[in-house]
């Protein structure tokens, strides 16, 4: 799947990503996603099947149920939204570097 960056408004950006990890977004990957999201001041939302969760909350991300092949929308809103979105898309594109040592 190609990763699509779409500008929503002047103050919000979003991108569609696909979970390419065989085991989906399990607890360790949820922690990496939250850690990465918290590097930015922007609000981060993750949407799956029209359900939106806070991308900076480990409980929310872990309970999202993002299995292999899930299509998610990442929404960033704030002063560093472009950098946040780029960083999170790269994380998904890399498969969270799972399997690399």
N, C-alpha and C positions, 0 to 999 in steps of 0.2 A: 504494500500500500504506500502510495506517496503521501508525504506529510504536507498538509495544506495549511498555510498561514492565511488567515482572513482577518482583515481589520473590521471590527464591529462598529466602533465609534472612535472619536478622537481620544477617548480615555479608556478604551478596552480593546484587547486583542484576544483572538482565540486561534487554536490549532487543533486539528483532528489527528490523533495518533492511534496506532494499533498495538496491542500487547503482543510481542513476539516471543516472550519467554514461555517455555514449555509448561512451567508450573504456574503461570499467571503472576499476578502481583501478590506474592506471599509476604509474610511479616517482615522479613529482612529487606525486601525491595520496597515495601511500603515505608520503612524507616529511611531508606536512601532517598525516596521521593520527597518525604516530608523534610528531611535535612536539607535537601537541595532547595525546596520551596522556601524554607525559612531563611535562606541567604538573602532574600529580596524583600523590599518593603511593600511591594505590590500585594494585593489580595490575590490568592490563587484558588480557583474553583476547578473541580474535575467533575465532568458530567458523563454519566453512563445511562443510556435508555431514559433520558429526560430527568434523571435523579442527579442533583448537584450536591457535592460535598466540599468541605473545606480541605484544600490540598495541604494545609499546614497542620492538620490534626491526624496523628497516627491512628487513633481509633476510627476516624471517619474513612481514611484511606484503606485501612486493613479490612473494614467491613464492606467495602464497595463491591467485592466479589468480582474483580477484574481478572477473568480467566484468559487463557491463551486464546488469541483471536478477537478479544473484546475490542470494540472501537470506542475510544474515549475522546471527549473534547476537553481541552485544557483552556481555561479562561484566565487571563491575567489583567488586572486593573490597578493602575497606580503609576508612580513616577518612573519605575524601572521595568515596566511591563514587557517591553521588547526584549530586554536582556533576560528576564525571567523566563519568558516563553521560549526563547532560543535555547536556553540551558536545559529546560525540561524536555523539549522535543529531542535534543541530542541525547539525553538520558534514555528516552524510549527507543530512539534509533539504534543505540548501542546495545540494546537489550540489557541495560543496567550493567554492562560489562560482566554479566554473569558468565562464569566459566573461565574468565581471565584471572591470572594470578600475578 
